Amino acid sequence: MAEAADSQGTTTSPARRWLRRTASLLVGVPLLAGLLTGPAALPAQATVANKIVTGSRTVTVSLDALAPSAPVKGDTLTVSGTLTNKGKKTVTDAEVDLRVGPRLSGRSAVDEAAGRTGYLPGSDPVGLGAPYTLKMPELVSGVSQDFALEVPVKKLGLDEAGVYQLGVSLTGQTAEAPYDQVLGIQRTFLPWQPEDTESKTKLTFLWPLIASAHVTAETGSDEQQTPVFADDHLALELAPGGRLEQMVSLGGGLPVTWVIDPDLLASVDAMTKNYRVKRGDTTVPGTNQDLAKQWLTALQDAVKDGTVVALPYADPDLASIAHRGKNVSGTLSHLQTATEVAGLTVETVLHVKPSTDFAWPVDGAIDPSVVDVATSAGAHRVIARSDSLEEVGGLLYTPTAARPVGGGTTAVVADHRLSTLFEGDMARADSSTAAVQKFLAQTLALTEQAPDKSRSIVVAPQRTPTAAQAQTMAHALRALTDAHWTQPLDLVAAAEEKPDARATTKIPKASAYPKKLRSQELPTQAFQDIRTTQDSLNSFQVILTQPERVVTPFGNAVNRAVSTSWRGRPLEAQQYRDTVRDYLRSLTGEVQLITKSAVTLSGRSATIPVTVQNKLVQGVEHLELRLTSGNAARLELNDGGAVAQQPVKIAGGHSQSVKFDASANANGQAQVTARLFTRDGTPYGEEMTFTVKVSEITPTVLLVIAGGLLLLVLAGIRMYTQRKRAAAGGPEENGDGEPEQPSDPTPDTGPESGDPSGTGEKVDR
């Protein structure tokens, strides 16, 4: 009958065909019962017209393309895909057919239809039949074969505007079941809205440009401070066909709101100049400057007439901060800094002024503490999601996204169903097509909920879509652009829409926060590690003559350490924090005390030198070197005290010898401690301890020395007298009658020693 109607130029609606099919089934039940009792009966699963249920999953039907996605009057619908025989037997006398189901009423009906699998007689509509079928002589086991069906839209019997379920089935026979049966079926959705709706839904689609951290805290010692990247993987995303390249090239022609992490812009901008990449213990020059320039140029062109929202720098994990970090001192101040630098970064790189009034918790999940943290840095609008702010009270339609939640804060509630549609494996053509058609079906069903009520809906997809997911989202938006039931709206305008008085505005309790998301949060220890690093940075920067060369790269690194991108990667997050901490320690260690050996002090007073070395490329100041005597009764410093201090100021790459006056009161050893301090009294670096050996000269020793000198003088006088007599009267006879000869003088110094000198350091007065 359907085929006859088509040949006569008339079309039977899907609903009527479905009712007719059901009536035929009911009429055929007695006949079927009789057949089952006879010896020649078909298998028990057989129904009228030799169609059976069993075997409906023997052949996998994949719907790879449907064009146009949202047809209008006069269009021809093309459905193409792949058939794969999963059974063990060859399928013969196969026929591929289209089946148009009845109009679906409401979003829940769309969800229920999407969950159906297999073929069910009486529930599934009959096929369109010839001439819109495709005959296939056979389909061998394990073999796949492409198919394509074309049918004028007017032949589909779409009576009313709305969402219809469209199925593609394969009917055939096998050697074990030599009668026609539905061996495979796949369904999708066909939105039918040939004319503009009475009131269009305002649709806001967020287009996120967010990436994981690639830049380290390390920079070169040159004037430009050449940045050092942990790897060059960002270049892969910027390259043609890469994830970020696709997001920009596709998003440029779409009615979207760009949601951007400023750290990504700063990283790519750094790549346009000289940069270096870590390779083991060294670094090598980066080589992707041209790629970075091309991507930035394309992005600047794409956003110049659009709306840009800047997230806080490095996209901090607001929920982790709220649940694990806000009680660790300094954490909230980092969020404030990340927000302040965000707008300036985007404006500098893209030459557009962004909105910085939005916060986006992961997956839009909120509770009171998340909202408090999100707004603590100045944002007044929080991007939430409808599975977090669920409607209560039996509201029969999807309300407008904007909701006042108290304290001057607006929650912009993204639609959960639409926002999660593109999270699957969109690299598969059938998955991509299914997502596009369901997106169109849901938006049309949403509009039909209250056709006379204009509403604003927000779609907030996953933060880092793959290239395939971006392509699918773009396909859906392009199809929606030509449709008749939505109109685009940017996020800033959506936040200003008049709220629905019946929509829920109650923020869920902390206990309602999703456990899965909570388990992925940064631990409290992470924030304590960051605080330790920040404290070290604070102590370090006060001694530098050019603190900005350290504060900026380390400040950005601290922001990256709490990024949302670390979710699901706890080990990598820990390694990043450790790398930042270790590099800061290596820098602070470049200003140090040179190790000192034991010092010997001869006499009552002397000067003790201590050397401070600065191996940084910039100078240090506002330091003082403090010397402390462990035994002031034996060794005093600076006019009788136990402690002495001297200011320290050293140019980059130089050392300074700082001298302290010391006085000895008694012989023996005294332990002396040297340590650097900042001007506010904070210890800097490690202390150094050395020994001072006091060797005081007593009066007895002086008397012995004086006696020795007197003997030397007397011996010299005697020798002089003897020589003078010899010169005047000739040689004197000795006791043997021989003239006496003068002897050689005795040496006044001992022979040189070949032994090494002592390890001590002698300090004379």
ABEGO torsion letter per residue (X at the ends): XAAAAAAAGBBBBAAAAAAAAAAAAAAAAAAAAAAAABAABBBAABBBGGBBABGAAABBBBBABBOBABBBBGBBBBBBBBBBBABABBBBGBBBBBBBBBBBBEAAAAAAAAABBEBBBGABBBBAEOAABBBBABBBBGBBBBBBBBBBAAAAGBABBEBBBBBBBBBBBBAABBBBBBABBBBBBBBBBABBBABBBBBBBBBBBBBBBABBABBBABAAGBBBBABAAAAAAABBGBAAAAAAAAAAABBBBBBBBAAAAAAAAAAABBBBBBBEABBBBBAAAAAAAAAAAAAAAAAAABBBBBBBBGGBBAAAAAAAAAABBGAAAAAAAAAAAAAAAAAAAAGBBBBAABBBBBGGBBBAAAAAAAAAAGBABBBBBAAABBBBGGBABBBBABBBAEGGBBBBBBBAAAAAAAABBAABAAAAAAAAAAAAAAAAAAAAABAABBBBBBBBBBABBBAAAAAAAAAAAAAAAABAABBBBBAAAAAABBBBAABBABBBBAAABBAAAAAABBBAAAAAAAAAAAAAAAAAAAABABAAAAAAAAAAAAAAAABAAABGBAAAAAAAAAAAAAAAAAAAAABBBBBBBBBBBBEABBBBBBBBBBABABBBBGBBBBBBBABAAABBBGGGBABBBBBBBBBBGBBBBBBBBBBBABBEBBBBBBBBBBAAGBBBEBBBBBBBBBBBBBAAAAAAAAAAAAAAAAAAAAAAAAAAAAAAAEBBBBAAGBBBBBBBBBBABBBBBABBBBABBBBBX
